[in-house]
Amino acid sequence: MQIGIVGLPRSGKTTIFNAVTRGKVDVSPSAGPSGKPNVGVAKVPDGRLDRLAEVFKPRRVVPAEVIYQDIPAAPDGSSGAHGISGENLNNLQVTDALMAVVRAFDDPSVIHVNETVDPLRDVDSMLLELVFSDLGTVERRLARLEEGSKGAKAAEREAMDKERSLLSRLKAELESGAALRDKSFTGDEARALEGFQFLSAKPLVIVLNAGEDQMSEAATLEERLAAVAEGPRARTAVLCGRLEMELSQMDPVEEQEFREGLGAGESGLDRMVRLSHDVGDLVTFFTGNPNEVRAWTVPRGTTALKAAGKVHSDFERGFIRAEVVGFEDLAGCGSIAEARRRGVLRQEGKDYLVGEGDVLNILFNV
């Protein structure tokens, strides 16, 4: 899973990036924007891997990963509602979800780009940026369709007319300021729009970057934030970015001791991964053998055939069937042989929908 982190200048989004990736990117005011995204990888914590390692006794255990891209803020901020463009747009379009960081902390030494701290105003501004970017994409495509239809054949013109009708409907939605995140589309419409990678259609996590003195109000702040971006494909969280970054640099045992002492709860990394999986409606499946136990994430509703392709393209190309056992069943049996003996190891075809916690053995022939 890839997540793009966006935010206004001096919102602390790179601090959040460091916290969720255990990164060490310079966040001092003198560092300034790099002009290129910071890229980091977070390992997804999953206690089930330890139990599977006991079952398979592999040479290595590989957790699932989340790749975070910290996208540079526009020099003039993102408050002009002109849309995201250029290289930043290209970087964001390839992500699976977005994380928008807004500032709540007050620090006189770090002047807010809009002079005053108002997280709800900033959220509105950033959400509009996503909408305006999509509107620009739609308008450019409509202009190309208009030009291309002039010399098109009848069959081509019919397809263009269908696309023009769909995009004109989206244009009206976007012009009203509505995101595409929770809009309903038919199967054909969804396939037609897939290549556009609209930003306002992507799952969204909004992170309020608060000061330590504000964390006692975290529940109230999160409730106010949630009212701005409602819907099943949006989530909100309040983090103290500076504290989370400092804790993330510690040895894990030392970090846990500090968290317990501070009452800081789960780590920012763990929480962001959990929210990202939740908002993206992902499920985790596992593969295991004496060489490797590995966790994989796929969108809910993924078939066994597509899950096989996630593991290796040859598995999808030569797919025969999948041997499937649920994690709890396998953990209770203690081995694949015992799971087969008890009848909890199933044989599934290519159209089987992979479920949360499934352990798959792909049989293939190429």
Salt bridges, closest charged atoms under 4 A:
ASP46 OD2 - ARG48 NH2 2.88
GLU54 OE1 - ARG51 NH1 2.99
GLU65 OE2 - LYS43 NZ 2.44
ASP70 OD1 - LYS13 NZ 2.57
GLU87 OE2 - LYS36 NZ 3.34
ASP122 OD2 - HIS112 NE2 2.79
ASP122 OD1 - ARG121 NE 3.07
GLU146 OE1 - ARG164 NE 3.94
GLU147 OE1 - LYS150 NZ 3.39
ASP161 OD1 - ARG164 NH1 2.54
GLU163 OE2 - ARG141 NE 2.78
GLU173 OE1 - LYS183 NZ 3.21
GLU175 OE2 - LYS171 NZ 2.67
ASP188 OD1 - ARG191 NH2 2.49
GLU189 OE2 - ARG169 NH1 3.06
GLU222 OE1 - ARG271 NH2 3.06
GLU244 OE1 - ARG259 NH2 2.59
GLU255 OE1 - ARG22 NH1 3.13
GLU255 OE2 - ARG259 NE 3.06
GLU266 OE2 - ARG274 NH2 2.38
ASP278 OD2 - ARG235 NE 2.89
ASP281 OD1 - ARG300 NE 2.81
GLU292 OE1 - ARG60 NH2 2.55
GLU292 OE2 - ARG294 NE 2.93
ASP314 OD2 - HIS312 ND1 3.99
ASP314 OD1 - ARG317 NH2 2.79
GLU316 OE2 - LYS306 NZ 3.05
GLU323 OE2 - ARG340 NH2 3.19
GLU338 OE2 - ARG341 NH2 2.69
GLU338 OE2 - ARG342 NE 2.82
GLU348 OE2 - ARG346 NE 3.00
GLU356 OE2 - ARG48 NH2 2.86
